Amino acid sequence: MEKCKILFLTPEIHFFSPVLIRRTIGALPVEDFEFHMILTPKISRSKKSSSSLRGIIRKSGFRYLLYMFLLKLKFDFSRFMEILAAKAFDRRRFLYPRDLCRHFKIGLRRFESVNTPQCVEYLRDQLKPDIIVSVFFNQILKQEVLASAKEAALNVHPSPLPEYRGMAPIMWMLAEGAKEGGVTIHHMNEKIDDGRIIRIRRFEIEQSDNYFSLYSKAADVGAEMLAGVLESRPVPEGESQAPSTMKYGPVSCEIFETILNRNAHFFDIK
């Protein structure tokens, strides 16, 4: 029997998707699966994109960008210390997606966008994935990309949908003082976080939680959920989402200030 070909989509710089992907791979029988990964830039080169450097500063402000840069420096230092201490790979929490590809010998490609003709051609004519899994991804997949998956195109979203549908759900939870977070695995369509839901799991948001700890919880919970979905193939059809008119976008300067005022431990790495 041929191995099931899984394609992970994730930004090339992400603090939390590598832990989710590593734990998912570790929980699956290696003889049954073949893994590949496509990385995209965290900051887009397109001036029209909200994830471009200009778009981030215009919408969220320079202070937001500075905080994210400083958080990356702290993350990089923690990653270096884990390497220096020769910490076992399956116990490391500070990883980048490329670390996974080197360790697990995962086929890796990088594209500016998954919707470019070059990426679509690669997916359709070369890779031909059975299942596409979007992990905390920053791009909306067009129909040509979705159709390249033989069995399913899934998204791991760090909130209990339809709550906090859209961008930056962890930030919005902190901004609104949410008491409960969660993870949803759902089928993808061309709309934002709109496909049929396969599994949802909720968890309590504690007073001490911050950006890093909430995303870490989502990664741990999401890995267990995703491994269960992939191992119990065929992928379930899922159920339609409850209707919701709420859709969240990038956090504004004012919203980010609210987060900092509400969460004194925002900058802590746990």
C-alpha positions as CSV (number, residue, x, y, z in Angstrom):
1,M,0.0,0.0,0.0
2,E,1.3,3.5,-0.9
3,K,2.1,5.9,1.9
4,C,-0.3,8.7,2.5
5,K,1.4,11.9,1.3
6,I,0.9,14.8,3.8
7,L,1.8,18.3,2.9
8,F,2.2,20.9,5.7
9,L,1.8,24.6,4.9
10,T,3.3,27.0,7.5
11,P,5.2,30.4,7.6
12,E,8.9,30.0,7.5
13,I,9.2,31.8,10.8
14,H,6.7,30.7,13.3
15,F,7.2,30.0,17.0
16,F,4.5,27.4,17.5
17,S,3.7,25.4,14.3
18,P,7.0,23.4,14.5
19,V,6.0,21.9,17.9
20,L,2.6,20.9,16.6
21,I,4.0,19.4,13.4
22,R,6.8,17.6,15.3
23,R,4.3,16.0,17.8
24,T,1.9,15.1,15.0
25,I,4.7,13.3,13.1
26,G,5.9,11.6,16.2
27,A,2.4,10.2,16.9
28,L,1.9,8.7,13.5
29,P,3.3,5.4,12.2
30,V,6.2,6.4,9.9
31,E,5.6,3.4,7.6
32,D,2.2,4.7,6.6
33,F,3.0,8.4,5.9
34,E,5.3,10.5,3.8
35,F,5.7,14.2,4.8
36,H,6.4,17.3,2.8
37,M,6.4,21.0,3.7
38,I,5.9,24.3,1.9
39,L,7.1,27.5,3.6
40,T,6.1,31.0,2.8
41,P,7.5,34.4,4.1
42,K,6.2,35.7,7.4
43,I,6.4,39.2,5.9
44,S,5.0,39.6,2.4
45,R,6.9,41.4,-0.3
46,S,3.6,42.6,-1.8
47,K,3.0,46.2,-0.8
48,K,-0.7,45.6,-1.1
49,S,-0.7,42.8,1.5
50,S,-1.7,43.4,5.1
51,S,1.3,41.1,6.1
52,S,3.8,43.4,4.3
53,L,6.1,45.5,6.4
54,R,4.3,48.6,5.4
55,G,0.9,46.9,6.0
56,I,1.9,45.8,9.5
57,I,3.1,49.2,10.5
58,R,0.1,51.0,9.0
59,K,-2.4,48.7,10.7
60,S,-0.8,47.5,14.0
61,G,1.8,50.2,14.5
62,F,5.6,50.3,15.0
63,R,5.4,49.3,18.6
64,Y,3.7,46.0,17.7
65,L,6.4,45.3,15.1
66,L,9.1,46.1,17.7
67,Y,7.5,43.8,20.3
68,M,7.3,40.9,17.8
69,F,11.0,41.5,16.8
70,L,12.1,41.5,20.5
71,L,10.0,38.4,21.1
72,K,11.8,36.7,18.2
73,L,15.2,37.6,19.7
74,K,14.1,36.0,23.0
75,F,12.9,33.0,21.1
76,D,16.2,32.7,19.2
77,F,18.2,32.9,22.4
78,S,16.1,30.1,24.0
79,R,16.5,28.0,20.8
80,F,20.3,28.6,21.0
81,M,20.4,27.5,24.7
82,E,18.4,24.3,23.9
83,I,20.9,23.5,21.2
84,L,23.9,24.3,23.4
85,A,22.5,22.1,26.1
86,A,22.1,19.2,23.6
87,K,18.5,18.9,24.5
88,A,16.7,15.9,22.9
89,F,14.9,17.0,19.7
90,D,11.6,15.6,20.9
91,R,11.8,17.7,24.0
92,R,12.8,21.0,22.4
93,R,10.1,23.7,22.3
94,F,12.1,26.4,20.5
95,L,12.2,25.3,16.8
96,Y,11.7,26.6,13.4
97,P,10.1,24.7,10.5
98,R,13.4,24.1,8.8
99,D,14.7,22.4,11.9
100,L,11.9,19.8,11.5
101,C,12.8,19.3,7.8
102,R,16.4,18.6,8.6
103,H,15.6,16.3,11.5
104,F,12.8,14.3,9.8
105,K,14.3,14.6,6.3
106,I,11.1,16.2,5.1
107,G,10.8,17.4,1.5
108,L,10.9,21.2,1.6
109,R,9.9,23.9,-0.9
110,R,9.5,27.6,-0.4
111,F,7.2,29.9,-2.4
112,E,6.3,33.6,-2.0
113,S,2.7,32.4,-2.2
114,V,1.1,29.0,-2.4
115,N,-1.3,30.5,-5.0
116,T,1.5,31.3,-7.6
117,P,1.4,29.4,-10.9
118,Q,4.7,27.8,-10.0
119,C,3.4,26.4,-6.7
120,V,0.2,25.2,-8.2
121,E,2.1,23.4,-11.0
122,Y,4.4,21.8,-8.3
123,L,1.4,20.6,-6.3
124,R,-0.7,19.4,-9.3
125,D,2.0,17.8,-11.5
126,Q,4.8,16.8,-9.1
127,L,3.9,16.4,-5.4
128,K,0.2,15.3,-5.8
129,P,-0.5,15.3,-2.0
130,D,-3.2,13.2,-0.5
131,I,-3.8,15.6,2.4
132,I,-2.9,19.3,2.7
133,V,-2.6,20.6,6.3
134,S,-2.5,24.3,6.9
135,V,-0.8,24.9,10.3
136,F,-1.2,28.5,11.7
137,F,-0.8,29.6,8.1
138,N,-0.9,33.2,6.8
139,Q,-2.4,32.8,3.3
140,I,-5.9,31.9,2.0
141,L,-5.7,29.0,-0.4
142,K,-7.4,29.4,-3.8
143,Q,-9.4,26.6,-5.4
144,E,-6.5,25.3,-7.6
145,V,-4.4,24.7,-4.5
146,L,-7.3,23.1,-2.6
147,A,-8.1,20.8,-5.6
148,S,-4.6,19.5,-5.7
149,A,-5.2,17.4,-2.5
150,K,-6.6,14.0,-3.4
151,E,-8.4,13.4,-0.2
152,A,-8.7,16.6,1.9
153,A,-7.3,20.1,2.6
154,L,-7.4,20.8,6.4
155,N,-6.7,23.8,8.6
156,V,-5.6,23.8,12.2
157,H,-7.1,27.1,13.6
158,P,-6.1,28.2,17.2
159,S,-9.6,29.0,18.4
160,P,-12.9,27.2,18.8
161,L,-14.7,28.2,15.6
162,P,-16.8,30.1,14.7
163,E,-15.5,32.1,17.7
164,Y,-12.5,34.2,16.7
165,R,-12.7,33.4,13.0
166,G,-10.1,35.3,11.0
167,M,-6.6,36.7,11.7
168,A,-4.7,36.7,15.0
169,P,-7.2,34.8,17.2
170,I,-4.8,34.5,20.1
171,M,-4.2,38.3,20.1
172,W,-8.0,38.9,20.0
173,M,-8.6,36.5,22.9
174,L,-6.1,38.5,25.0
175,A,-7.6,41.8,23.9
176,E,-11.1,40.8,24.8
177,G,-10.3,39.0,28.0
178,A,-11.6,35.6,26.8
179,K,-12.0,32.9,29.4
180,E,-11.8,30.0,27.1
181,G,-9.6,29.2,24.1
182,G,-9.4,26.2,21.9
183,V,-8.4,24.5,18.6
184,T,-10.5,23.6,15.5
185,I,-9.6,21.3,12.7
186,H,-11.8,21.9,9.7
187,H,-11.9,21.4,5.9
188,M,-10.8,24.4,3.9
189,N,-12.6,26.3,1.2
190,E,-11.8,29.7,-0.4
191,K,-13.4,31.6,2.5
192,I,-11.7,32.4,5.7
193,D,-12.0,29.6,8.4
194,D,-15.3,28.6,6.9
195,G,-15.2,24.9,6.1
196,R,-16.9,22.0,7.7
197,I,-15.6,21.3,11.2
198,I,-14.0,17.9,12.0
199,R,-13.0,18.4,15.6
200,I,-13.0,21.1,18.2
201,R,-11.4,21.1,21.6
202,R,-11.6,23.9,24.2
203,F,-9.3,24.8,27.1
204,E,-9.4,27.3,29.9
205,I,-7.5,30.6,29.6
206,E,-5.9,31.3,33.0
207,Q,-5.1,34.7,34.3
208,S,-1.3,34.0,34.0
209,D,-1.6,33.1,30.3
210,N,-0.1,35.3,27.6
211,Y,0.6,35.2,23.9
212,F,3.3,32.5,24.1
213,S,1.6,30.3,26.6
214,L,-1.8,30.3,24.8
215,Y,-0.2,29.5,21.4
216,S,1.8,26.7,23.2
217,K,-1.4,25.3,24.6
218,A,-3.0,25.4,21.1
219,A,0.1,23.7,19.6
220,D,0.0,20.8,22.1
221,V,-3.8,20.3,21.8
222,G,-3.7,20.7,18.1
223,A,-1.0,18.1,17.6
224,E,-3.0,15.4,19.5
225,M,-6.2,16.3,17.5
226,L,-4.4,16.3,14.1
227,A,-2.7,13.0,14.7
228,G,-6.0,11.5,15.6
229,V,-7.7,12.8,12.4
230,L,-4.8,11.7,10.1
231,E,-4.5,8.2,11.7
232,S,-8.3,7.5,11.4
233,R,-8.5,8.0,7.7
234,P,-10.5,8.5,5.6
235,V,-10.9,12.1,6.9
236,P,-14.4,12.7,8.2
237,E,-16.7,15.0,6.3
238,G,-17.3,17.1,9.4
239,E,-20.2,19.3,10.2
240,S,-21.2,22.7,9.0
241,Q,-20.1,25.6,11.1
242,A,-22.7,27.6,13.1
243,P,-23.4,30.9,11.4
244,S,-21.4,33.9,12.6
245,T,-21.1,37.5,11.4
246,M,-17.9,38.1,13.3
247,K,-14.6,37.9,11.4
248,Y,-11.4,39.3,13.0
249,G,-8.7,41.1,11.1
250,P,-5.2,42.3,12.1
251,V,-5.0,43.9,15.5
252,S,-4.9,47.7,15.4
253,C,-2.5,50.0,17.4
254,E,-5.3,50.6,19.9
255,I,-6.1,46.9,20.3
256,F,-2.4,46.1,20.8
257,E,-2.2,48.7,23.6
258,T,-5.3,47.1,25.2
259,I,-3.5,43.7,25.2
260,L,-0.4,45.2,26.8
261,N,-2.5,47.0,29.4
262,R,-4.4,43.8,30.3
263,N,-1.5,41.4,30.2
264,A,1.6,42.4,32.1
265,H,3.2,39.1,31.2
266,F,2.7,39.5,27.4
267,F,6.5,39.5,26.8
268,D,7.3,36.4,28.8
269,I,8.4,33.2,27.1
270,K,7.2,30.2,29.1
